[in-house]
């Protein structure tokens, strides 16, 4: 039995040249993901969540410089993989559901053409079998009159239906890993819940690994096995979801959790928690704790250091304060 992680990332860094200097968009990202696990990456807009997912899929713009100590998928080195190898992985063993289905689906091709293309490209199947698979998956994701939908174009479907098509497309080749980049952002609240429930149910049914990128900690609490809290291009806290929600250690994580209304904790009409200030610029040299400008626990050493600490319950965070918890400083 292979106990190695399906996806392993160490030291992932993304730098973007700009007219004002180098933008250090993502810095030193580390995580592992096993088969069947759900990792939720959370944080504000602009924290680097989507760039991290695009880096894993090999879909970054040419000007973005990607480096990593290790970035492997089931033993395949994603940094050294050729374009052909990446094309073979994408859509077959690794799939991505993008944030906005209207811009991800091609308006010039029918739903049927776009669904069957992936299967025909990666598997030796007939068009008839590819069409049957497309109908099967459209039905599985809850689309009625599935066969008739194959001849329709994206603009003829609602936002919720388009997102379901995107999920069906990602599942065509039964991938081992799905990356969902805020898949419900453009949908109304009722449809959001349906899509997320569908995605999680399918993930468990097919034993796929799932990376769910979101800014909604309420969603994370319901579906995550592991949580990675991202701020200003860094993972400031990572670990088992139960440990992080029970015992959030980083001030930013606590700030995010305090923004969530909880029945019995928040009085009706009372103000929710907020995090003052704005995300700092990541252009030029980045030193110290990136959250220090918004943190009410800031001390002088925050300008130069943000050590990585490990708590007994298995999760890690970057902060100079042990916050009264027992911890051991991580040197590696």
N, C-alpha and C positions, 0 to 999 in steps of 0.2 A: 504493500500500500504506500502510495506517495504522499508524504506529509508536508512536502514543500508547498509554500503559498502559490496560488495560481498567478497572482500578480505581486511583484515585489519592487518597491521603489525606494531608492536611497539617494539623498542629496540632489534631487531634481531642482534645477535652477533655470530660469528663463529671463534673458536680457534682451531689451528692445532698444536699438539705437534711435535717438531722437535729436532734434536740432539743439536741444538744451543739455544734452548729455545722455548717458545710458540709463534707461528705465529698468530698474531691477524688479520686474513684475512678480516673479516667484523665486523664493530663496530657500534652499535646503529642505525640500519636502521629503519626508520619510513615511512610508506605511506599507503594510502587507495586507493582502486580501485572499482569503481561502475560498474554495468552491462552496457555493450555497450561502455565503455571507452577504450581508448588506452593510456597506459603509456609507454613511451620510457625511458629506462635506458641507459645512455650514459657514455662513459669514455674510457680511454686507456686500452689496454690489461693488465691484472693483477690487475685491480682495484677491483675485487670481484663481477662483474656482474653475471657471470655464476654460481659461488658458491651460490649467493643469490637465483637464480632461482632453483637450485638443492635443496636448503634448503626448499623452498616452496613446492616442489614436494616430499620431503622425500627421496631423492636419494643420500644423502651424503655418503661418505666413513665412515665406522664405527669409525675411529679414530678422526674424526672431531667432536668437541663438539659444539652443537647448543643450545643456550639459547635465550629466548625472553620474554618480558613482556606480549605480546599478539601476537598471530599469528592464525587468524581464517579465515575460508572459509565458507561463508554463515551460520555462527553460529557454525560450527564445529571447535573445538580447535585442530589445526594440531599438536601441541606439545603433547597432551594427546591421540591422536588417535592411536588405535592399528594398527598393521601391516595389519590386515584384513580390517579395515576401510580405511586405506590409499590405499590399492589395489582396493577397491571398488570405491574410488574417482578418482584415476589415470586412465586415458584413457576413463573414463565415463564422469565425470563432470569437470575434470581438465586434459588438455593434453599439451604435450610439443613437440615442433619441435626443434630437435637438430642441432648443427652447421654443422656437416659433415654427410650427409645421408649415405655415403658408410660404415661408421663405426657404424651407428645406425640401419641399416637394416641388417637382418641376411642373410649371403650369402648362407646358406644351405636350405633356404625355398623360395618358389615362392612368388611373389608379392601378388597373390591372397590369399595364406595361411596367410600371415602377415597382410593383410588388414582385413580379415574376423575374425581373432582370437579375436580381441578386441571386436567386436560386439557380437560374440558368448559367450564370457566370461561375458559380462555385461548385455546383453539383452536376453530375452527368444524369440529367433527367430530361424527359420530353416536355414540350410546351404544355401538353395536356395535363401532365402530372404537376407542373409548376402552377398551372391555373387552379387545379384542384387544391393544392396546398394553400394558395392565396385565399380561396373561398373558405377553407377550413379555418384559417387564422382570423379572417375577418369576422367569422361567426364566433370564434373563441374570445375575441376582444369586444364582443357585444354589438356588432353592426348587423342590423336586420337587412333582409333582401341582399345578402352579400354578393351573390352572383351578378346582380344588376349594377352594383357599385363599381365593378371592374371596368365598365365602359365610361364611367364618369371622370371628370377632370377635377383637380383639387378645388377650384373656385366654386364648384357645385356642392361642396360639403361644408357643414358648419365647422367651427373651430374644434369642438369636441370630437367630431367624426374624423377630422384630419389628424388629430393627435392619436386616435385609436388606429388609424391607418399607419402612422409612423411606428407605433408599437408593433403592429403586425409585421411591418417591413423588417424591423429589427429582429424579429423572431423567426424569419423565414428559414434560416439555416440552422436553427437551434444552437445559438451561440453559447459559449461558456461564460462570457462576461458581457453585461450590458451597462453602458454609462448613460444615465438619464440626466440631462442638464436642465434643471428647473422645468420639467415637462408640463407643468400646469400653469405657468405664469400668465399665459394669454387667455385663460379660461375662467368662467365664473365659478363661484365657490362650490356650488352643487356638483358641477362637472369635475372640478378639481378632486374632490373626495372620491368620486367614481373612478377616475383615471388612476389615482394613486393606489386604491384598493386593488384594481385590476392588475396593475404592474407588480405589486407585491405578491398577489396570489399566483400569477404566472411564474414569477421568479422562484417561488417555493415549489410549485408543481414541477418545474423543469430543473430544479437544483442549480440554478445559474448564480454566479456572483453578480452583485448589483452595486454600482456606485451611483448614489442619488445625490445630486447637487441641488441645494435648496437654501433659502434664507429663513425657512419656517421651522422653528424648533418644535412646534406642536406636532408637525408631521414626523420629525426625527424621533421624538419620544415614542411614537407608535410603531415605527417600522425598523429602526436601526439595530444592528448588532454592535457596530463600532461607530464612533463619532470622531470626526476630525474638524476642529474649530479653526477657521482660517481668518487671519487678519493681516492686511497690508502685505500680502505675499508670503506670509509664514504660517505654519501650523502652530498655534499658541497653546493648544490643548488637544490631546488625543487619548483614546482608550475605549473600553467597553461602555456602551450607552448607559447601562444601569449605574455604573460608577460615576460617570460625569454628571448625570442628572441628580444623583443622590448627594454628590459631594463635589460641585464645581469649584475648581481651584484657581483658575485664572480670572482676574477682574473682568475681562471682556466677556468670558463665558457667563459669569454671574450677571453681567449687565444684560446680555441677550435673554437669559432665562427670566429675569425680572420684568422684561417687556411683555411676557406672555400672561394674559389674564387667566387666573386660576379660580374656579368657583370655591368660595369659602375663604380664600386668601385675600382677594381683592374685593373691596366693598363696591356696590353698585354706584357708579358715578365718580369713583375715585380715579385719580390719574395713574396711568401705568408708568412703570419705570422707563427711563430714557438714558441714553449714553450721550453726554454733551460733546461738542467739538466735531471735527472732521478727520477723515483719514489723511495721514501725512503724505507728502510727496515722496515718491520712491526714485526720483531722478538724482543721480550722483551717488555719493557715498552714503550708505545706510548703516548707522551704528546704534547700539543700545536697543532698548525695548521700543518697538514702533507704537505701542499703545500708551506710552508715558504721557503724551500731551493731553490725553483724555481720562487719565486714571487719578482717582482721589487718594491713592496710596503711593504716589510717586515720591521717591527719595533721590538723592544726588547720584547714586550708583546706577540708577535706571538709564542715565545718559550714556553709559558705557557697557553695560552688561545686561543680559537676559538669560541666565543659566537655565538649562533643561533639568527639571526635577522629576523624580518618580515617586508616586504615592503607593502605599501598601496595597491598595485595591486595584493596582494594575494600570493606572493611567498616568500620563506625563503632562507637564505643563512648563511653559517658559516664563519665569518670574523670579525676581530677587527675593520675594517674600515667601516663606514657607506657609504663611497664613495659619500658623498654629497647628498644622498637621504634621505628623511624623513623615519624614521623607528621606530619600538618599539622593545626593546629587549625582547625575549621570555624567560620566567623564568621556564616554565613547560617543 
